[in-house]
Every structure is written in C-alpha cells, then in structure tokens.
C-alpha cells in the first residue's frame, strides 16, 4: 500500500502543478503580436529603402562610367586630330582625322548594343574597335559639331530611370 500511496501523491503533485501553471492571456498575445508587427514594419521599410538606394546608386555609377570613358577617349582623339569630318550617314557620327590622314578615329552608333563605338584605322586598316558608352538610348543622344578647331560633343547616357548629359568642348590640333 505504501507504493500505491506514494504513486498517488506524485500524481496529485503533478496535477497541482498543471493547475497552478497559467497559460498566455489574450492581452499578452496581442501585445506580443503588436511588437512583432512593429519590428517587422521597421525592418521591411529599411530593406526596401536599401534596395531602392542601391538600384539608384548602380544606375548613377553606370552612367558616370559611360560618360567618363567616352570623355577620355574623345579628348585624347581630338588632341591628336587635325580635323573632323561628319557622316557619311547613319549610324556614323563622323571621323577625327590626323593632319596627314594616316590615322582616323571613326565614331558611330551601334543600335544592337545601344553603344557609342570608336574605330581606329591606321592607313585605312582597322586597328581596334571599342564600345565607349554602353547605355546610349538612341542615335540622337550623341551629337557632334565643329566650329573651327573646336569639336563639341553632347552625350546622353541612360540607365534605368536615370539619365545624364555631358557637353564636351574639345580643341583639335592645328594643321
């Protein structure tokens, strides 16, 4: 009988503990859910802002890189050239020529890649072809014009929702 009474005492002790333990009240659940929603809202807002700023920043970097690369090549070629010849027709903007016509730098629009392209010729033989600006929306986004030995180039680069234009005034070598 001792074993049975000891067992019943243990069972009664376990029952008292079960009855004495409280569950979660509705108010506690609502408070916990409110805090969770608030934390989730703050975190999701921060993440959305992070991705928007990152996309904007990437677009700005792409545009800036396009315009810097094109500016450097155009500036270099203009300093070495004595004249600029427009055309002859689409998709060509024109040709920067050395005084002795041994070297030419032909600028054109590649509609397949939406890019400003530079071709280097030495004595009529192609030497290299480079895509200078890879985010030109259409051929009209690059404009070449001359006034004496001054070459003016306007380039508009577009990436995503961002667009930027640079106007270059480049001095060509005198004859």
Secondary structure by P-SEA (a helix, b strand, c coil): caaaaaaaaaaaaaaaaaaacccccaaaaaaaaaaaaaaaaaaaaaaaaaaaaaaaaaaaaaaaaaaaaaaaaaaaaaaacccccccccccccbbbbcccccbbbbbbbccccccbbbbbbccccccccccccccccccccbbbbbcccbbbbbbbbbcccbbbbbbbbbbcccc
